[in-house]
Amino acid sequence: MPRLTIIAAAPIALLALTGCQTVYESAATQIASATILNRQGTEVGTARMYSLRGEVTLNASFAGLSEGTHAVHLHGVGNCSAGDFTSAGGHLNPGNNQHGTLNPRGAHLGDLPNVSISADGSGTMSTILRGTVSAVTNNLFDSDGTAIVVHEGADDYRSDPAGAAGGRVACGVVTRG
């Protein structure tokens, strides 16, 4: 009999969890997105930014990257046209801080956590961006826009100006909505 109770309760628990996700998704407002392409022009990821309760959350998922740890940053120009993605400029740094969450003089808005990519080329990351919704939105959508860039190596979270993360391997222009 207890086994039947557990089995009967399982669908209810699953329904409750699904309900929580739906409540969050309906409460949050998507404010930005980006399709992330590698140097060959193949889609390797997507990023979405949501506003909820005065914060902006960035969620990104990747498929088709090389296995290992990769730095992910917001860059100060919404342009991925150069083959090496240098057209995206430096990190998004409206406060003129130094780079890195472990740097006593850091961090800036473009500093994001590293993403761990598994052997099958996939990985995800999520982080809350520094600043109010208004400030983040104004900085993302300034006159030259913003890009999200994936680097070939990990960010050490302290080396200025870019975390010693190596070259840029993927890039996506951040767009509204």
N, C-alpha and C positions, 0 to 999 in steps of 0.2 A: 504493500500500500504506500509506504513512503516514496518508493520509486515512482509511482504514478503521480504523486504530488510534485516531485521534482520535474518530471517530464512535462506535466501540465503547466508548471510555473515557468519553464524555459521560454516558451513563445511569448509569454507576458513580459518577461524580463527583456527579451530581444525587442519587443514592441516599445517598451519604455525607453531603451537606449536609442532606438531609431527616432522616437519622439523628441528626445533631447537634441539630437543632431538637427532635426527639422526646426526646433525652436531657435537654436543658435543661428542656423542659416537664414531663417526668416527675420531674426532680429538684427543681424549684421547687414551692412550696406557695402556692396562691392564698389570701390572707388577707383581701382586701377587694375590693369592686367598687362601681361607681356607674353609674347610667344618668343621663346629663346631658340636661336639657330646656331649651329656650329659653323666652322669656316667653309664647309662645303654647301651651306645653305639648307641643311637638313634640320628639321625640328628636333631638338633634344630636351626641351623642357617648356613648362608654363609657370608663370607666377601670377598670383592674384593678391590684391591688397584689399582688406576689409576694414571698415570703421565700425567699432562697437564700444559703447561706454567710454567715449573720449580717447580711445587708443586706436592705432592703426596696426593691424597684424598683416604680415607678409607670409604667404604660404607658397612654396614652390615645389614642383615635382619634376624629376628628370628621368630620362630614358635615353640610352645611347651614348653616355659619357664613359670615359675610361675609368676602370676600377681605381679606388683610392679616395683620398680626401682632397676636396677642391674648395678654394676660397670662392665666395660669392659676394659681390659688392654692388651697391648702387653707384653709378657713375654720373657725372654732372652734365652730360650732353646726350640727348635722345637721338643718337645717330650711330648705327652699326654698319655703315657703308664701307669702311676700310677693311681690307682682307684680314688684318690682324686686330681689328676692332679698336684701334687707337682713336678713331673718330668719336668714341664715347667719352673722351677726355679723362680727367682724373676722377677720383672718388667724389661723390656728392658730399660737400663739406661746407654748408652755409655758415657755420660758426667759426670757420678757420681754425679748427682744432688739429692736433696731430692725429695720426692714425693709431687705432688699436684699442680694444677694450681693456687690455692689460697695460697700456701706456698711461702713466699718470697724467699726461697732457691730452689724452684722447678721451673719448672717441668721437667720431663724426657720424652723421646720418647715414653715410654710405657703408659703414662697418656692419657687416652681417655675419652670422655664424658660418663656419665651414659646413659643407655637406659631405656626408660619407656615401660614396657610390659603391654598390655591391658588384660582384663579379658579372652579373647580368646587365650592368650599366645603369641600374636604376637607383634612385634615392630621393628622399624628401627632406625638406627643412621648413621650419616655421619660427618666426620671431616677431616680437613687438618692436616697432620702429620708435626711435627716440623723438619725443615732442608731441604736441597736441595735434589733433586731427587737422586743424586749420593750418598750423605751421608746416606739418608734413606735406599736406596737399599743395600748399603754396610753393614749397621747395621742389616737389616732384614735377609740377606743371608750370615752372617758370618759363621765361622766353625761349630757352634752348632745350627744354625737356630733360628727361632722365632715361638712362638705360640700366638694365641689370646685366652684369657681366660675370661669367664663370671663368676662373683662372685654372691653369694647369696643375698647380700645387696648392698646398694648404696655406692659409693665412697664419702667421705666428702671433697675431693679435698685438704686436707691439712695434714692429719696424715701421718707421715713417718714411715714405708716404703711402706704401701699398702693402705692407705685411709680408714682403718677400715671397709672394705667391706665384711668381712666374708669369709667363705669357697668358694672353687672353684666348680662350678656346671656344667660347660661345657668348652670344650677346642677344638681347631683346630690348626693343624700344618700349618704354612704359607708356600706355595710353589710358585715357580716362574710361571709367566704367568697367 
